[in-house]
Amino acid sequence: MRASELDPAQFEDIRPYRDDEVRPVLDRLIADPEMSHAAAHFLLPKLARLEGPLAWLVRQFLRFEFRNVHNVRGVQDIVEKYIDKVVNRTTSGLTISGLGTLPRDRACLFVSNHRDIAMDPAFAIVAMYKEGHETSRIAIGDNLLSKQFASDIMKLNKCFTVKRSSGSRREKLAAASQLSNYIYYSIVHENEHVWIAQRSGRAKDGMDRTNPALAAMFAMTKDKETPFADFWRKLHIVPLSISYEWDPCDGQKAKELYVTEHREEYKKAKNEDLASIGKGVIGHKGRVHTAFGAPIEGDFHDVNSLAEEIDRQIVGNYTLHPTNLIAYEMIYGGVSGLPVGYPSKPWESGEHEETREKFKARMAKIDERWRDKAIQAYANPVVSRLAYE
């Protein structure tokens, strides 16, 4: 099927909810006990143990909060307030750069590094929302949709499904083709922004690298006559970098890396991904910076050169934090002159003794078997930056 002939009916099983579906889904969510339980832990964590009466109270609150919501924009107006609460509770400040170069007359494909399941797209989208940009659709793996209430929440917030659990090679190819078509259709035909991670899963080791297969997936919609460079320009690709001073899931990620390395296969516990979402949302992140790159307009004629340009911008725009430089010094020794923070200033090791002690204490609480993995993950953004210097 040519790109100009795409039929939206083929996206029914992966698309977000439409405006006309919002009210029935909200009513179902509010009646769901699991949703009430999850909301109670977020809204009133100190009282969440009072399961029965608190769940009833939260359900009444949600019913009141969403009483006048009948479309996706209305949902996001409410959600934005709670993202602000997350920022205030769990960060030492959220800063944004690059939004001034973001075009307002066309949709973009945001290719982002990926550290946190929920907060990476959330921080980017709330920044766009506050600046008056339309929010983006979000690519999310079907492994995160095992619970109906979680699926509903995500699809109400413009998330669409990436079929990561497809079985046979033929099924995987069909899923990739459908995803490629949906991304193209969203951007070119519906003028809707799209957010997608630069590779499958979070960068648990702190190395932000784009999988060239992602660029190949984008191009599956391309017809034979259109050059690669011309096709990618239609997607208006914008690299996106997000950096956290502290990673709430650092120990868990390090453990997964260690187990995978030593036992070849890491088996996640039931609903582990949903637990990671919760920890990433409520855990302390310190300073957070989101950097929008420049739209890619150059002549990139193959998937590797496009992936390299995305990486160049993601690594170049990544804001290094003192925790990154401290971890690097613990492994490799001193380094000076690199920009740190936003607005940036040259790294001076002696100015950050309090953070150094805090970092060492945090690492000491991680199991010694995978502690080095955690330290390396904090150091690797510096390794990446030096490689591009």
N, C-alpha and C positions, 0 to 999 in steps of 0.2 A: 504494500500500500504506500503510495506516494505521500509525502508530508502534507501536501495540499488537500489530500483526500481523507484525512484522519476522521474517524467517527467517534464522537465522545461516548457512545454507548459501550465501547470496549473498555472504558475505565471504571465501570460501575463498582467493581469489587475492590478498587484501591483508592477511590477519590475521597475527599473530605465530605462532611455533611453540607448540604445546601441550606439556604435560608428557610425554606419551607419545611425542613426536617428538624429544625432547632428546637422548637417548643416540645414536640413529643419526646425527643431525646432528653431534654432537660428534666421533664417530668419523670422519665424512667430513672435517670441518675439520682434525683432527689429521693426517690423511693428505695434506692438500692442501699441495703445495710452496710455493704463494704465501702461504698462511697462516703457514707456518714462517718464511718470509723476512720477512714483516711483523712477526711476533712477535719475531724476532731483532733487528730494528732498534729495537723498543721496549724489550726487556729488556736487550740488550747492545749499545747503539749503537756503542761503540768497537771492537767485535769483529765487527760485522755484515759486514765485507768478507770474512771467512772463510766464504764461502758454503756450501761442501759440508759440512765437519765441524760447523759451527755449526748448520746447518739440522737435521742429524740429532740433535744434542744438544737443540735446542729442542723438536723433535718428541717426544723421550723425556720431557722436562720437562713438556710439556703433557699427555701421556698420563698421567703420574703425578699432576699437579695436578688433573685432572678425572676421576680414576679412579672416584670414588664419587658423581659427579653424575648424577642421573637426572631432574631436573625444573628448571623455570625458576628457582625460588628458589635452588636449589643453584648454578646458573650465576651468579646475581647476588651470592651470597655470595662467590664467587671474584672476580668482577669488581670488587666494592667494594674489595677489598684493593689492586687496581691503580689504581683511581681515587684512593685515598689516596696511592699512590706519585706519581701525577701532581700532586696537590696539593702534596706535599712537594718535588718536584723543580722544578716550573714556576711556583709562585706564592709570594708573600711572605705568604700567609695567605688562607684562605677564611672569610668571615663570612656569617652567615645572619640574617635578620630576618623576622618575621611568621608563623613556623610555629605560634606559640601561638594564632593565630586560625583556623587551618586545622581544619575539622570532621573528627572521626574517625568519625562515624557515617554518612557518605555520600561517594560519589565526587565528584570535582571535575573541571572542564575548565580546565586551566591554559593561558592564552593569554599567550605570552611574547614579549618582544622577542628579536631573533635576531642575534647577532654571530658565533658560532662554530658550525660545523655539528654537531660532536659534543659539545663541552663544555657548551653551554648546558643541554641536558636532563640531561647527566651530573651536573653540579654540583647541579642542583635535586633530582634523584632520590636522590643519595647523602645529601643533607641530610635528605630524608624518611625514607630507610632508617635513618639513625642515630637518628632521633627515634621510630622504631617505627611510622611510617606505612607503608601499603602503597605500593609503587612504582607508577609510572604507565606506561601504554602511550604510545608516542611516535610521532607522525606524521613520516614521513620520505619525501622525494621519491624517485621511482623512478630518477632520474638518479644516485643514490648506490648503486644496487644492480646496477651493470654487472658486477661481479666476484662470482662465486658465494660466495667465502669472506667477502666483505664483507656480502653479503645474509644469509648464515647467521649471522654474528656479531650483526647488528642484529636479526634476527628472533628469535634466542635471548634477546635483551634487551628483549623486549616491543615492538619497533618494528613498525609497520604501514605499508603502502605508500600514498603519495599519488601518483596517476597523473598526473604533470606532463607526460608525453610523449604524451598522448592527441591524436589527429589532428584529426578533423572536429569541428564544433560539436556534433553529436549525441553523439559519443564523450565529449567534454568534459563535457557535461551529465550523461551516464550515470555518469561517474566521480565527479563532484561529488555526485550523488545517493547513490551507493554510500558515499562517504566520510561524508556527513552521517548516513546511516543507521547506519554503523558506530560513529561517535562517540556517537550517541544510545543505541544498543544497549549499548555498553560501559559507559556511565555509569549509565543508568537500569535496564537489565535485568541486567547483570553486576556492577554496583557496582565498576567498575574506573576509576581515574583515567586521564585522557588529557592529554598535553602536545602543544601545537601552536604553531607560530610565528605571530605576528600578521599576517604577510604572506609571500608566496612569496619564498624566498631571504633571504640575510642583508642587514641594513641596512648596506650598504657605505659609505654616506655619514654614518652615525652618527645619522640621523634615525629615531627609533622611532615609527612611525605604523601603526595598524591599518588594514588594507584593509577597508572596509565590505563588500566582496564575501565576506570570510570569515564575517562575521555572517550574511549572506544564505545562505551555504552551510550553516551550522548549522541554519537554519530550513527547509531543504528537506524535512526530515522532518516538520515541523509539519502537522497537519491544519487545515482551513479554520476550524473552530470555535474553536480555541485561540488566544487573543490572543498576540501576540509576547512581551509581558512575562512572561506565565505560562509560555510555552514555555522562554524563556531561563532562568527560575528553576529549571526542572527540571534544567538542565545544571550548575548551581552553578559559574558562571564565576568564576575567580580570576585576576586579572592578575598577571604574574610579571615582575620586572625583574632582569636580570643585567648587571653592569658589570665591565669589565676595566681595570686601570690601563694595561696595555700590550697592544696587539693584535698577536699574532704574524704576522697576515696583513695588516697595515696597508698595506704597499707594494703587495702583490698586488691588494688591493681598490681602491686608488687608481689603479693602472694600468688595471684593468677599467673604472672610471668614466671615465677619460680617453679610452681607446680607444673606448668606446661613444659618448661625446660627439663625438668627432672623426671617427669612421668609421662611425657609425650601428649597426654590429653587432660585438659581441665574440664571437669564436669560441674556445671553450675547447679546450685541448689534450686529447688522449685521457687519460682518468683524472685530469683536473685537479682534480675535486671530491675524489677520494680523496687526492690529494696535499695538498689544503687541510686535509682532516681530520687527516692526519699532522702537518702543520705546526702546526695549532691545538692538537693534543694535546701535542706535545713542546716547543713554543715557550714562552718565558718570558712570563708574564701579569701579574706584579706582584701587587698586592692585587686580590682578586676578592670581590664581594659579590652575594649572591642575596637578593632581597626578595620575599616572598609578600605579595600585596595582600589586601584584604578581599573576601570573596565578594560578588558583585554581586546585590543583592536588590531594587533599585529598579524603578520602572515605566518601562522603556525600550521605547517602542512602535514603533521603527523601527531599521533597521540602522545608520544614521548616529549616532543618539544612543547606541546601545550601544558602537559603535567609539570614540566620543569619551570615554565613561566608562573604557573600557579604557586609552586613551591617557593620560587624566588620572592614573590610578593608576600606570601604568608610568613615566611621566615624573616624577611626584611622588615615587615610591619609589626612583628611580634614584640610586645613590650616585655623586656626582661625585668624581673623583680629581684630584690636582694636575696631572696631564697634561692633563686637560680644560680647567682654568682657564688653564694656561700657553698652550695652543693658542689659546684665546679671546682672551687678551691680545695674542698675536702678530698676530691679525687685526683685532680691534675695539678694543683698548686696555684699560685697567684696569677691573676690576669688584671690588667688595668686598661682604662680608657673606653671600655664598652659603655654604651648608653644604658641607663637603668631608670625605671619609673616613667611616669607620664605626668607632666612634661619631663623629658629625660634630662639627666645630667651624668657626667662621667662617673664610673664606678670608683669609689674609694673604699677599700676594704675596712679600714679602721673606723669608719663612720657608722658601722652597723653591728656593733657588738651585742646589743640587746636582741636583735633579730637572730644573730648567730647562736646565742645561747638558747633561744626559743626553738630554733630549728634542730639543734642537737638534742634537746630534750624530747622533741616530737619524734625524731628518728629513733631515739632510745626506747620508745614505747612500742616500736614495730619489731616483730619477731626477728631475731638476729639472722635467721636463715634467709630471709628475703629483704633485710634492711638495706643492703647495698643496691638492690634493684630500685628501691624507693629513692635513695639518694641520687642514683644515676638518672632517674626520670626527671628530677628537678634540674640536674646539670645539663641534660641533653639539649634544651633550647639554646644554651650557650655554645655547645658543640656545633649546633646547626648554624648559629650566627657567625661563628668564626670561620666556618667553611665557606661562607659567602662574602667574607671581608676581602 
